[in-house]
């Protein structure tokens, strides 16, 4: 019967388009998931920024140490050159 078929199709469509139906529920779930991912991305970027700062500090200290060692090497070379 065509009336029953149309009623069945209408009922199926209603499951999707009604307030808090399947479409609304899916959109809400996807929005929640996107928000969770955005939060994780922001937290990860923050941790990476902190780590970058730490590594930059270590690099600067190592460069200063290398500069001091090169200076000491020059001084020792001059002293040893004077002994010969």
C-alpha positions in Angstrom: 0.0 0.0 0.0 1.4 3.4 -1.1 0.1 5.1 2.0 1.9 2.7 4.3 5.1 3.0 2.3 5.0 6.8 2.4 4.2 6.8 6.1 7.2 4.4 6.7 9.5 6.7 4.6 8.2 9.7 6.5 8.9 8.0 9.8 12.4 7.1 8.7 13.1 10.7 7.6 11.7 12.0 10.8 14.3 10.0 12.7 17.0 12.0 10.9 15.5 15.5 10.8 13.6 15.7 14.1 15.0 17.8 17.0 17.8 15.7 18.6 17.4 13.2 15.8 20.2 11.3 14.2 21.6 14.3 12.3 21.5 16.6 15.4 23.1 13.9 17.5 25.9 13.2 14.9 26.6 17.0 14.5 26.8 17.4 18.2 29.1 14.4 18.6 31.3 15.6 15.8 31.5 19.1 17.3 32.4 17.7 20.7 35.1 15.6 19.1 36.5 18.6 17.1 36.6 20.6 20.3 38.5 17.8 22.1 41.0 17.6 19.2 41.5 21.4 19.2 42.1 21.3 23.0 44.7 18.5 22.6 46.4 20.4 19.7 46.6 23.6 21.8 48.1 21.7 24.7 50.6 19.9 22.5 51.6 23.2 20.9 52.1 24.7 24.3 54.3 21.8 25.5 56.3 22.0 22.2 56.8 25.8 22.8 58.1 25.1 26.3 60.4 22.4 25.0 61.7 24.7 22.3 62.5 27.3 24.9 64.4 24.8 27.0 66.4 23.5 24.0 67.2 27.1 22.9 68.5 27.8 26.4 70.6 24.7 26.4 72.0 25.6 23.0 72.9 29.1 24.0 74.7 27.7 27.1 76.6 25.2 25.0 77.6 27.9 22.6 78.9 30.0 25.5 80.8 27.0 26.8 82.4 26.3 23.5 83.4 29.9 23.2 85.1 29.7 26.6 86.8 26.5 25.7 88.1 28.0 22.5 89.4 31.0 24.4 91.2 28.7 26.8 92.6 26.8 23.9 94.0 30.0 22.4 95.5 31.0 25.8 97.1 27.5 26.2 98.5 27.5 22.7 100.1 30.9 23.3 101.6 29.8 26.6 102.9 26.6 25.0 104.2 28.5 22.0 106.2 30.8 24.3 107.8 27.8 26.0 109.4 26.5 22.8 
